[in-house]
């Protein structure tokens, strides 16, 4: 049915697919695995295996601050597209987008705060 609002697992899968696609488009590779969940007005996507070989090398030589800064720049670059995808799929406005990375284990989180519960 055209225009049907996605819910539950369908929404989670669609958000995951969109964000992995954006990640791949901007960075040339996607995460090894990714998943999304939502509750109330919060949408969270977790991505595992996002670091490039170069970033892993930097992290091994105690340059984790550099790797974290690089990922902050990536987030700033991709944020508009990520927000637009989540808004399109949820039918809600994204009030805030918070991104974080952890080096070991290699995991990233994208958190979207929406203007209303789903």
N, C-alpha and C positions, 0 to 999 in steps of 0.2 A: 504494500500500500504506500504510494508516494506521500512524503511528508510525515510519515509515521515517526514518532519520537522513540529513539532506542532507549531501552531500560535494562537493568540487571547486567547479566553476563554479556549480552550483545553490546551494550554501551561500553563496558570495560574493554572488550575485544577491539571495538572500533577506535577507542581512544589510544589503546596500545599500538595498534597498527598505524594510526596517524602520527603519533610521536616518534615511533621507530623510523617511519618514512622520512620525517623531517630531520631526524638525527642523521640518517644515512645520506640524505641529500646534502646537508651542510658539511658533514665530516668525512664522507666517503666510505663509511662503514657503520653498521648498526651494532647495537649491543648483542651479546651472546644470547641473553634471554631478557624478557621484559613482561611485566604484568601490571594491571591497573585494578584499583578498587575504589569504591566511592561510598561515602556515608554522609547523610545530610547534605551540607553544602561544600563538602570537601571531596576532591578527586586527587588520588595519588597514583603516580606511575613509578614503579621501581625498575631500574635497568641494571643488569649485571653484565660485567665484561665490556665496559665502555672505553677503557684506556687503550691507547695505541701503543705499539711497541716502543716508540720514542718516549712516550710519557712513562711507561714502565721503567725504562732505562734511567730517566731523570729521577724517578722516585727511589730507585735502588741506590742512587748517589746522593741521597739526602736533599733532594730538591723538590720536596713535596709542596712547598709554598708556590713554586713555579707552576707545577701541575695544577694545583688548585686555582691559581690565577688564570691559567689557560682555560680551564673549564668555566670559570665565571665569565670570561669573555665569550666563550661559545654560547653560554646561556643567554647573555645579553643580545647576541646576534640572532638567535633562534626564537627568542621570546615572543615576538609579534606573531610569527607563524604558529607557534604552539598555542598561544592564547586563542587565535582565530579558529584553530581546529577544535579545541575544547568547547568554545562557544557554539560553533556550528553543530557539534555532536550532542551537546547537552541542552541547547536552547536557552542557556543562561549566560549572563555576563560574568567574566572573570574579573574579580576585584583585585586579586593579588596572585602572583605566580612566584613561588619560592623554589629555588633549585639548590641542591647540595650534592657533593661528591665525597666518597670515602675511598682512600687509596687501597688499603688492604683490610678487608676484602674489597675488591673492585666493584663498587655499587654506586649508582646515582639515583637520586629521587627528585621527581618533579611534583610539586604540590600546588594545586589550584584551589583558591578560595572563591566560591561562586556567590552571586548576589542572593540566591535563594536555594533552599534544599531541592534535591532532585526527587 
